[in-house]
Amino acid sequence: MRVVFQSNSWVQFGFVLALLRDAGLGPIELDTHVSAMEGNIGVFPRRIVVADDEERQALRVLREAGEIV
């Protein structure tokens, strides 16, 4: 599994998750429980991971959407 995105912003996180799912990828959310336990004050970013063989496509999708440089 490879981390392709992390953010403290719930809105941006949801958008990226939807982008990856729409592209036919199988993203997995990490750290959602930690974020909830800390009261959503934004100390711990949530992460999105994809399978190793999906990393290249995921990064391309995020680049095209302007979510990563």
N, C-alpha and C positions, 0 to 999 in steps of 0.2 A: 504494500500500500504506500502511496505517495501523497504527501500534503500538497495540494494545488492552490489552496486559498485559506486565509484566516482573517478574521475581522471581529471587532467589537460591535459593529453595527448590525443590528438584527435585520434591518431592511436590506442592506447590501448583501448580507449573508443569504437571505431568502431569495434574492434575485439571482445570485450566482448559482445557488442550488437548483433553481428552476431552469436556468440556462443549460446546466450540465445534464439534467434529466431530459430536457427537450432535445438535446443532442444525442440521446440514446445511451448515455453513460450511466453508470451505477454509483453515484457519489454516496459517501457515508459521512454523516455528521459526527464529529467528536467534540467532547467538552460541553455538551449541552447541559448536563446535570451540574457541572461545576459552575457554569454561568448562572444557573438558576439559584444555586446555593449561596452565591456571593451577592445575591440581591439585584442582579442585573445592573450593577454600577459600572461595568465595563472594564474590570481589572483583568479578567482572563478572557482572551479572545477565543472564539469558537473556531474550529478547523473543519475543512472538508478534505477528505482523502478519496482517491480513486485507485483502482487496481493498477499495478505497474504497467500493464500493457495498454491502459487507457490514458496514461499521463500525457503523452504527446498531444493527443486529440483534445483533452481537457484544457491544456494550456493554450492551444490554438483557439478554441472556442472563447476562452476568457480574454485573450489578446484581441480578437476580432470585436468583442463587445466593449473593449476599452476598460476592462476591469483589472488588467495587469499590463505592465509595460514590457 
